Amino acid sequence: MSFGRSIGRSITPSLLRSVAVLGVGSLALLGAASASAAPPPPRDPVLWVNPHSSTLAHVEELGLTGDARDDALALADIPSASWFTGGSAREVRQDVKHAVVHAHADRAIPVLVAYNLPFRDCAQYSAGGATSLAEYTAWIDGFARGIGNKQAVVVLEPDGLGIIPWYTTYEGTQEWCQPDEADPETAAAERFAMLNHAVDTLGALPGTKVYLDAGNSKWLNVGDNADRLLKAGVERADGFFLNASNYQYTENSVAYGRWISSCVALVTQAGGALADCGNQYWNGGPANGWSGVEMSPYGRWTAGAADPALDTAGVDSRYAEQLGDVRPTTSFVVDTSRNGQGPWDPATSANTYTDAEDWCNPPGRGLGVRPTLDTGEPLVDAYLWIKVPGESDGQCFRGTGGPLDPERGMVDPPAGQWFVEQADELIDLAVPPLG
């Protein structure tokens, strides 16, 4: 899985990507610090909008005009997160400080993405990152000093737990990411050491909330995901994030996140095992007489759905029976930036691909639910736009030799660059419609 980020130094202050949610929610997500430790929060919590966002920078750099310019300007008014992707510890401290200081002056809270792990994305589309454990921990320390006693929400390392170099799952499966440059004996342990350091360092800040990577509902099974999260320190973090830069339906992400939280409670409080955790790949449980099937990502999951492949009732009832009086408490946030139409099904294409790369600039997608802290879901702290909509996931060949994206009949922009045609699609097909 790739997240389509541009590679290199952390973004400069003039290119910081930022988000805003106006007049919503309580301080549950944002964490009010004591007056002596941190400045008081805004009266009505808001997330920061940067007037010099990367979306606006694309407008100027590309000289966009007409409809393309209008699309970009419309998207620039909607919250999306600020990504920090490299640089020295000193540089990231300065860039993060620039963001949080200006956000605080605006009586707003920034959402910051830390994306600098060694071997990030297993050296694929979004290759880059720090070169060692020591370099990464120093970078995180600089990131934390940049935040200081101000408020921030930190999305910690997309793909950081979904793709781990030289990792063997709790079930004994050796994963595919095996970079030659990484030491097979230490790479996985170092990944967890880095994330635990980040959780503890960022979590110690008085006004910061930090969330760990949990991929998406079409990826890791629930038990495997819960195991990775626990090893990375989720019990000391504020929770986890789902669907970053992906397209899975919001309803499916909420159900999946609820099951991960239930699995964490099962193995840490109720005496269960990871193998006991119900998951999306077999949804049997008391409610359906233990008659399970693999759940489909190509529809919205609900309890009691007529289609068994969309019915959450079996897994829901399974956790209810296992947990008894124990209540899951690990919360999460969901990226809804591009999931209004749900995921692309390559089977609906006129073409046949050896590798459809359904995560990479899929056609016919739309903006999703606007960022909000008022989700109506007990365990869901926020719906955020973690991915900057309108920026390319990369140059997608779908198993062909390229350079064209055969599904679109054009050369896609490199990762992180502005994609005029995709921005137009996202707006036209937004659910709910873009007002």
ABEGO torsion letter per residue (X at the ends): XBAGBBBEBBBBAAABBBBBBBGBEBAAAAGBBBAAABBBBBABBBBBBBAABAAAAAAAAAGBBEAAAAAAAAAAABBBBBBBAEEBAAAAAAAAAAAAAAAAAAGBBBBBBBBABBGBGGGBAABEEBABAAAAAAAAAAAAAAAEABBBBBBBGBGAAABBBGBBBAAGBBBABBBAABBAAAAAAAAAAAAAAAAAAAAABAABBBBBBAEBAABBBAAAAAAAAAAAGAAABAEBBBGBGBABBAAAAAAAAAAAAAAAAAAAAAGBBAAABBBAABABBAAAGGBBBBBBAABBBBBGBABAAABAAAAAAAAAAAAEABBBABBBBBBAAAAAAEBBBAAABABBBABAGAABGBBGBBBBBBBBABAGBAABABBBBABBBGBBAEBBAGGBAOABBAAAGBBBBBBGBBBAAAAAAAAAABOBBBX
